[in-house]
Amino acid sequence: MRNGITSSRDRRERGRDPRNGTARAALLLAIAALGASPVQARVTRIVIDEVTPLIGEQRGYERLRGRAFGELDPADPRNAVITDLRLGADPDGKVRYETNWVLTRPVGRKAASGFLWHDVPNRGGEVRLQAGELAAGDIGLRSGWQADNAGSTGVPRWRPEAARHHYVRVPIARIDGAPVTGTVMARIVNRRGADSQPLLVQGNPVPYLPVSLDTSRATLTIHTQETVDGRVTTAGTVDPKDWAFARCDAEHPFPGTPVDIDPTRAPDNLPIHVCLRHGFQADRVYQLTYTAGNAYVLGVGMAAFRDVGAFFRHEKADDAGTPNPIAGQVRGSAIRGVSQSGNMVRQFLFMGLNQDEAGRQVHDGAWAIIAGRRVAANARWAQPDGVLELYQMGSEGPQWWVDWPDRVRELPAKGLLTRCTASKTCPKVFEHFGAAEVYALKLSLEWVGSSADVDIPLAPDVRRYYVAGSPHGGGAGGFRHAGGATPFSCPGNQFGQATLAPNPVPHRELRNLLSAAMRDWVLKGTPPPPSRYPTLARGELVDPTREAMGFPPGVPGIPDSVFRPGNFVFPVFDYDWGPGFDRVEAAGVPDRIPPTIRRVLPAKVPRVDADGNEVGGVPTVLTMAPLGTYLGWNITANGIHAGQVCNYAGGYVPFARTRAEREANGDPRLSLEERYGDHAGYVAAVRKAADRAMAQGFLLKADRERLLKEAASSDVLR
């Protein structure tokens, strides 16, 4: 080990069992095949802290809050994928964790489906069953997985049973008893003024603390420009004497109020703020690299999620005899996550974690929602909280389902289902997403690979659904023509404000349909609707230029400049994280911080029609009876990213109401009156669209009736 960082030899050794690993692995597999469980590590104890009868639409349910305590065996080959696992072991060789869980179960109801949704919390937040799932009598389970503690900073350390955020407590990596150290990076974006500014990852504190407050041992660099394709203009570094790890304001000017690097002494006064002698300037990025010493063994959180799911699915009681509250009630289950937690679902499957240490399949189904990558949760110093802004991990290695060669990055054929295919533990898979994931969350890599010249096939039990022209997570829905002038912020770390109105295209109807379809697919074997998404073969995926897309010129509020390279689509970067990082697994130890960019991978986007609306995807009522142009992108109004795509925000440009208004604005798109005539004509168009979606199997009857009522009561062309 040099300077607290493990060498290549150290990394090889941590993956090797010194007690004749090959023979031991064979023995463990043999025992698992026989169904024996005494040697398997798992959830060993559960504690139920609270039981609450529910009311309202959840009447007939009760909610149980509790904690689970478990252990992992680093010698088990099913855990070998976890980075630094051996470095987190206790003296007896086992790795231990604590996580909380919330269970929502039907009580005293005739309608109980026997289906369990194991929902992945997003940044520690709560997740609830949907109305249709409550009506069906499904069971809801949520448990922690995010081992960097992001999203759970409000958890009282002395009262974990009172936590309302989902958390996992995992060990930090140590060698010979000392924490490993290494270089990490944090960024301060678009901040101004003399006050200190926080080091954040997507709104939460950077989880890794400096080992020293000596600023001469860190580097603070100023960026004056960043393009979406990775070109950076710098203005040098800040003199170490001109900044401090501290809090400062008007009453406490530079160098500010001292902080404490020891979280056990001062958990509310940690060095997660930077104070600058001359204050921060707007339109700048301040990029800090420093040495940290609390390297969480992040993959333990992923395994903890696996083990909690396996316990509630399979076990009767814990080791002390505490009963599983839903023992014998589960006939089928699915893991499900949205956005960041949807990326976790993909990473969970890639790591082979749908098989527990007893060799059992954990879940029958998996549903990754608005997720186009694998979350960075299995490398040292990774930041699971991050989104795919510059220098964030997340698109390394295979993002597709089947074994497929990565020709441009020169990586071997592998897919998200490689491990579960070998162990015969693959679930039935849904994935659905919208246009925002294409433009800012780098989705097209999953569809067309690193060369962007071929449609990568889906695995037999994977269904893919694309909601054309929709924002991240779907919009508010409804049939409102006005776009609304209230400005809103681009997602991400202080990215800037959006220029265009928010996109209303919803995912609600598709989610309702797929929820019922997953239950029926798992419990009854009923096939779901066929996959529906744009492809190269049908000419629906094209280069990200105005000309190739066919985007109409002259649409109000959309300048030609947004389509320029460096402004438009966030591409995938082939980062060089250094020799300690496994580029296929997205695991190991990144030695080069920030990484260099080897190359920028090509991206594709959906083609659009004469209105600028995307072609391809599932039938969606609002886009089949459009009130404007629905975009998976927006334009950043201010800050260092001004004029570029507004991270993963969607946009909306309403049609003119009349032909005269359209011509006065130079709008090439037909007006509402030219399209529909009057209000009755628009309602008829909605009815036709709803009938078409329902006939193709993409709309439930109840949602059809609701949409028709909403259209009839709308003010469109009244």
Secondary structure as GFF3:
##gff-version 3
##sequence-region A 1 718
A	DSSP	alpha_helix	8	14	.	.	.	ID=ss1
A	DSSP	alpha_helix	21	33	.	.	.	ID=ss2
A	DSSP	beta_strand	43	53	.	.	.	ID=ss3
A	DSSP	three_ten_helix	56	58	.	.	.	ID=ss4
A	DSSP	beta_strand	61	72	.	.	.	ID=ss5
A	DSSP	three_ten_helix	77	79	.	.	.	ID=ss6
A	DSSP	three_ten_helix	85	88	.	.	.	ID=ss7
A	DSSP	beta_strand	95	106	.	.	.	ID=ss8
A	DSSP	beta_strand	115	119	.	.	.	ID=ss9
A	DSSP	alpha_helix	131	136	.	.	.	ID=ss10
A	DSSP	beta_strand	139	143	.	.	.	ID=ss11
A	DSSP	three_ten_helix	160	162	.	.	.	ID=ss12
A	DSSP	beta_strand	168	169	.	.	.	ID=ss13
A	DSSP	beta_strand	174	175	.	.	.	ID=ss14
A	DSSP	beta_strand	178	179	.	.	.	ID=ss15
A	DSSP	beta_strand	182	189	.	.	.	ID=ss16
A	DSSP	beta_strand	197	198	.	.	.	ID=ss17
A	DSSP	beta_strand	200	201	.	.	.	ID=ss18
A	DSSP	beta_strand	204	205	.	.	.	ID=ss19
A	DSSP	three_ten_helix	215	217	.	.	.	ID=ss20
A	DSSP	beta_strand	219	226	.	.	.	ID=ss21
A	DSSP	beta_strand	232	237	.	.	.	ID=ss22
A	DSSP	three_ten_helix	240	242	.	.	.	ID=ss23
A	DSSP	beta_strand	243	245	.	.	.	ID=ss24
A	DSSP	beta_strand	273	276	.	.	.	ID=ss25
A	DSSP	beta_strand	285	292	.	.	.	ID=ss26
A	DSSP	alpha_helix	299	314	.	.	.	ID=ss27
A	DSSP	beta_strand	332	338	.	.	.	ID=ss28
A	DSSP	alpha_helix	340	350	.	.	.	ID=ss29
A	DSSP	beta_strand	365	369	.	.	.	ID=ss30
A	DSSP	beta_strand	404	406	.	.	.	ID=ss31
A	DSSP	beta_strand	411	414	.	.	.	ID=ss32
A	DSSP	alpha_helix	418	423	.	.	.	ID=ss33
A	DSSP	beta_strand	428	434	.	.	.	ID=ss34
A	DSSP	alpha_helix	435	439	.	.	.	ID=ss35
A	DSSP	alpha_helix	444	448	.	.	.	ID=ss36
A	DSSP	beta_strand	462	467	.	.	.	ID=ss37
A	DSSP	alpha_helix	508	524	.	.	.	ID=ss38
A	DSSP	beta_strand	541	542	.	.	.	ID=ss39
A	DSSP	alpha_helix	546	549	.	.	.	ID=ss40
A	DSSP	three_ten_helix	560	563	.	.	.	ID=ss41
A	DSSP	beta_strand	573	576	.	.	.	ID=ss42
A	DSSP	beta_strand	581	582	.	.	.	ID=ss43
A	DSSP	beta_strand	587	588	.	.	.	ID=ss44
A	DSSP	beta_strand	596	600	.	.	.	ID=ss45
A	DSSP	beta_strand	605	606	.	.	.	ID=ss46
A	DSSP	alpha_helix	621	624	.	.	.	ID=ss47
A	DSSP	beta_strand	628	631	.	.	.	ID=ss48
A	DSSP	beta_strand	651	654	.	.	.	ID=ss49
A	DSSP	alpha_helix	659	665	.	.	.	ID=ss50
A	DSSP	alpha_helix	672	676	.	.	.	ID=ss51
A	DSSP	alpha_helix	679	695	.	.	.	ID=ss52
A	DSSP	alpha_helix	701	713	.	.	.	ID=ss53
###
